[in-house]
Amino acid sequence: MGFRVEHELHKRRFGRNVGVALVLVAFVVLLLGLTVVKVTRGDFAPQAVGQSAS
Amino acid sequence: MTDASIHTQSQQQEASFGDYFALLKPRVMSLVVFTAMVGLLAAPGGLHPIEAFCAILFIAIGGGASGALNMWYDSDIDQVMSRTKSRPIPSGKVTREEAFAIGMALSVMSVVMLGLATNLVAAALLAFTIFFYVVIYTMWLKRWTPQNIVIGGAAGAFPPMIGWAAVTGGISVESVLMFTLIFMWTPPHFWALCLFMKSDYRDAGVPMLHVTHGRASTRKHILVYTLLLAAIAIGIGFTSVGGLIYLTVALVLNALFVLGAVSIWRRSDADCEADNHKREKSFFALSLLYLFLHFGAILAEAALAPYGLGGW
């Protein structure tokens, strides 16, 4: 049997693997969007020395 | 057993993506999404749309994760009851270990992500909701007391409170009242269903009220909870999330709901058999509309407030 022949298991699980991949990609995009919002708004900006002292 | 037989068996019981999704109880998740969204939009202040989307998503995932853990623990009951026989674990598509792993992983992920997206109060409330549903309700009360649905209903009542906390970072009278609305609504809603559904709780060993105390007692309980619910539902109309629209909706719906509960309370088993539980079925259908319209009215008040039309 050639190395490139697709195993029956891969065919069977194709739908599930695509579903998991799409969920992971969507999660990464969501995290990116959330990070952009937080950083743009300055949620994680370090406080100035004068501000933290006061 | 040969390799061929293993393959044939696994082919028959191979879990699809949808089977794993079914572990999260999508129908329950839709209620969680709607009520959490109303709590979030009715709260004073606001979130960035992406933060709001993340908050609702992670609350829904947390709710779904607790559903997966419920299916993991209750797989023995699900196997016996006809309503739950086709769930992923009893049907052999997903193993208990997989359900546990998915439930735990999604629980931790949803709480951490909600905390990062919004605040620690919302994350703590979500963590407590998952704990309450899985440990207090599923593992302890469900198999122990006929009041299981009353106390377990609290888990389904938290989402609007979490949505509110996601915006405000705290708890208020309004968010507690929204919690109480769902908490008091769950028993009459579920007991009405129990009165007309073919019940196999007895076979499963779950002490539901109509099994342990009889149908007459269940009808009485429906009436008492409906009266208490009406007081709370109308009371919300006088808080900051209420207004003329909400109060009108609440007065009409609660009048209908109380009338329905009274008519159920007056009936005997013979009456129910005679009309095939017609009133119980219509009361159950009304209960679905009841919750949807109450939260819909709160949403309408919040949506119209910027135009000077909603609220008091």
Interface residues (C-beta under 8 A of the other chain):
Chain A: E8 R12 R13 G15 R16 V18 G19 V20 L30 G33 L34 V37 R41
Chain B: H7 Q11 E14 A15 S16 F17 Y20 H48 I50 E51 F53 C54 L57 L116 A117
